[in-house]
Structures are given as structure tokens and as C-alpha cells.
């Protein structure tokens, strides 16, 4: 009886302890779950501009709640130390540790990509002075050469869009001053070569070659000035208070026209006294060109300039009408002597010539 009672008491005591431990585990687990349920819902992440402390993942929060609940309840007196963590708790701890480590070590890809992209984009758009000298200016130099040496009406195989883009990029990268200096130096060297070629020309070819040089240069400016419009607008007009076309015309005046005006003007006056020694179009181009370069050169030969530029001479007076009539008659005789007929008379109707003659005789009789 005593042995059976001891066994029952021992068994009862052992069963009671295990039941109490199970009850302890159950209470701890329920306290942890109750604590987790009572946690407020997760808040949305703060905006990118603020810099709050990083939030912990849900697994870490769950583990912290369970630990806090266990600490509040504590082990019951006389029950010994709390039981070791079971398999479920160990798996949760491992998964939470792995998630926390992954969150802690994960980079912020958006920030990294934005920084790298913006930096590489900025570096790709930078044009250094070495890039300008080795890549951009050689393109402009070759195009200017072709424009300065082309004959009127020739087709130049260059990409105006590419040259315009080169100028635009160089202006945006603050190379306007260097580009303007290179352009002036380039055209000055070209005009000095043109002047030397004119000095070596014989007198009979001097006028024609000067006309060719003048027309070629003025034609080139019609393409060069628009190509450098950005440099003209944002550097020459803004900082130098000048205009690119005026500067380039001034270069021709200083390096070509001023050096040859005193040799050219006597030849022009001689050609004027001898009609059709040079073509009227050549004479008109040179006289108008000289007037454009420097209007005060009119004083060297007013009569010559007055034939092609209006309002050069003072208004006509009645006392000089006979002189004007004599000049017109001389011009008509010169035209007839050089093969210029009065015109095609074949299309006149019958009787018109007789009526015209009678009308003239009646008016002058």
C-alpha cells in the first residue's frame, strides 16, 4: 500500500510538474501572441526627404514582444528556471536574424543608380579644352576652309547641321572666347594670302581678280555668319558689344581693300573712260563693294560711284542739262560701236516706223 501510494504520489508529482511546465509554456506563448495582436498597425514609410531611424522587420518585433511579455510574467515561484526555447522559437529567431541582417546590409539601389547615372551623364557632356582643340575646332576649321575657297554656285559637301551643333556645344561649354579667337585668326590668315596673290597679279587681270576675291569672300560670309549665330548672340553681342558680320567685313577692309585701293582706283577710272574694257557687272560689283566696305572712299572718284550708287552727287540743276544730254549721246554711240543694236525691229507692225518718224520730226520742227 505504501509503495503504491508513493508511486502514485511520485507519478502525481511528476505529472503535476510537467503539467505546470506545459501551462507555463502555453501562458508565455499566449502572452506573446496577445502582445503582438495589441501592437498598432505598421505605419507607412516616411517621405524620402526626412531621415528617421530604420524600422525593424516584423519578425524582430514579434520576438521583442514575446521577450517583454515573458519578462513581465516571470517564472512562478518553486517551478525552477524557464524552459529552453523549443524548435518553433529557434526557427523564428533564425529567420528574424537573417531578415534583420539582410535589411541591414542591403544597399539602396535607387540612390546608387541615380548618383551614378547623373555623374556619368554629366561627365559625358563635358567638353574640355583638349576636346575642343582635338575634335571640335578641326571640324569647324575644315568647313571654314571650304566656304572661303568655294566659287559662287558651287556645292560644298559639308554637314551644316553638324557644324551648327559643334558651335552650339562649344558655346554651352564656355569655349566661345577661344572659338572666336580661332575664327578671327583663321580668316585673317586666309585674307593675307589673298592679298599677296593680288599683289602678284598683272594689271590687265587685277580688276577681275579683285572682283573674284571680293565676291568669294562676301558669299562665304552668308554661310559663316549663320553657322556661328550662337557665338555671335551669346558672346560677341553680349560681351564685346559688336556683331560678327561687321567684324568679318572689317577684316577684309583692313587686310585686302586698304592695301589695294590706291592701285585699284586708277585702273577703275581708266576702265570707265574706255567703255567695255571690263564688263559692266564687274564694275558695278567692285564699286558697290568698295562703298560697302568704306563709304568715305566715294570722295576718291565721285563720278564713278555716282553711276552705281544713288544720291552720291548733288541734285541736277537746269544749267547742266546740256552736259547730261551730251553724256547720254556719247554713251549711245559707244554702245553702237561695241555691237549693241537698237533692238529687234521685226516685231513692229507696218506703218509704225513711219508714224514714229513723222511724230519725231513734228516735235522738233
Steps between C-alpha positions, in 0.01 A plus 500: 500500500776741599699421185197547281418827669858621455489401135171681459636802684823485302306457179259768602783726596675442168183545304417814690840654423480421129146638493614812669787541248265451209273756655796740534595457133142546394461814707823648365402429138152648549648808667734545205220463247274735701777755509552471127127535431486811715782670305381789282490437124822583316521862388582594140865584435593869546567718195841487336595851623488404873759276660333285772668201659447178300210284618551140608341218300181338634683184615732698723203691644320173579804362681540819701133494607527140611810571705335800667192301589707220649698747708180655640348167606822336609532137621273392781658441838612147566483401134867538416652675200293558187513230238736524208371632171328240294553434128238747383661783698848416369375504139337839558818638654713375210263635237478836680878524527538423130236760407661760723843431354362520147328831572810643669737406218271569201607814307259764381496428126303807397745745653800314359354488150398866502843617614687287251268593215513873566877493543563304182258720308676813623841361412383399153388858423818673614717643220847577627736740326692199372178356351428834337845524342520137388141429394272800466718774354649277224146442371430874498840575344440266207152637434624862506775411252246363254267797539778755448635335185179398325400659174156663472238234434720206607361225723694449822479140636486592868236439764369838605303331778816341639694828492210687658484236775875526566475876543199464730674245725819706523303810596314306770831371638647852532740477204361805318802721559742238370279424201467867407877545522558194280245620244655848472849354469386251236333761278784750547754246372277430199463868413875558525555227241236660275674837528835353398342331197346832391835678530650248260220546241574683170310830440273352232377235746508709814142626488351161418693324777408764755136458402531122537661528846239749618204299372638173635552642846162671522334179385682300767377738771142413408570146629760563771300760694186281538711201608646701787175667597510362858850633556394833354192524721639379833860627480569766235181701543477444877862538615670686213202716395574433133366292212676209332419609145634850563820356646556271201434779248748715689761226459469512118520880509819500707686210342396529134312815394712758682818347359371510140267800476771735367597252230143405419342847467717625206422181310129549563510860377687391187245227437222757539649722228527201268154343483477122520864453589349301787144375519239733656412232758861481618522877529172513693603223741832664584359852543213381719736278698743783567214721612384227742849458643564870552252766380757784525686355202232672289706820526777340293277477188150647549408477132589130492301414813203710389442268203423209733409656836197734512512845657878522492510825301292810583165540319506602134455864410354650184829655389658153464230340286703540181792325663280209606359472147851492354597219735196296401573543129859389551378191685265410215779534242726280710230237522454497122874480438531199727231301322192588707208540255194711562295186538295262287294708258331202329207487740379852423174524306492656157487879504629535858849604388360767264260630765782512756726695259224752416430547870868570577539747211182684600617544859845630402394721207 
